[in-house]
Structures are given as C-alpha cells and as structure tokens.
Amino acid sequence: METTNYTELRKQLKHKLDIVSEDKETVLIHRSGQEDVVMISLSEYNSWMETEYLLSTDANKESLTRSLSEAENGKVVKKTTKNLWK
C-alpha cells in the first residue's frame, strides 16, 4: 500500500491514478484533521462488492466454505466442456 497526503496527491494525481489502475496498488491518502481515504481501482472495488454479496448469507457462506474444503481435499469431479451436458 502506498501512502500519500492531499498536497502530494494533487501534485501527482495522474501518476497516483496510474499506479492504482495499472498496478492495482492501493493508495492511502492521509488528511490532516479528517478521516484518511483509500483509493482503489474499480475492478478491485467490484471484486470486494462481489465477495461481500457472496458471503452475505449464512447458507451461501457455508456452501462456499464446504466447496473450497472439498476442492482442497481433492473431492472434485472433472468435466470437459464437451461432456458437460451429458
């Protein structure tokens, strides 16, 4: 995570935006006397929102946890696209 302040952010805005969007880096912006702000890419934000949605219900959370556990323990069934609907 990169850290900057408001003044430096204004001076280097394009550079900081490029770091966030191209390098997927998170930038923490320190604001004196106010709450700090975090800048992330839209794709990272959307990923977080999707994860939050998928984990929003206990039933879905349990299903995903069980599926991950099964995958880690090799309890998976492999199918090819050709045989998917057979």
HULIN-V252269 format. One record per pair of residues at least 12 apart in sequence whose C-alpha atoms are under 10 Angstrom apart, sorted by the first residue. I is the first residue (numbers start at 1). J is the second residue. Records with the same first field share a line. If there is no record, write none. Layout:
I: J + J
This chain:
1: 20 + 24 + 25 + 26 + 27 + 28 + 38
2: 16 + 19 + 20 + 25 + 26 + 27 + 28 + 29 + 38 + 39
3: 26 + 27 + 28 + 29 + 30 + 38
4: 16 + 27 + 28 + 29 + 30 + 31
5: 27 + 28 + 29 + 30 + 31 + 32 + 36 + 37
6: 28 + 29 + 30 + 31 + 32 + 36 + 37
7: 29 + 30 + 31
8: 29
9: 27 + 29 + 30
16: 39
17: 39 + 40 + 41
18: 41
19: 40 + 41
20: 39 + 40 + 41 + 42 + 44
21: 39 + 40 + 41 + 42 + 43 + 44
22: 41
23: 41
24: 40 + 41 + 42 + 43 + 44
25: 39 + 40 + 41 + 44
26: 38 + 39 + 40 + 41 + 44
27: 39 + 40 + 41
28: 40
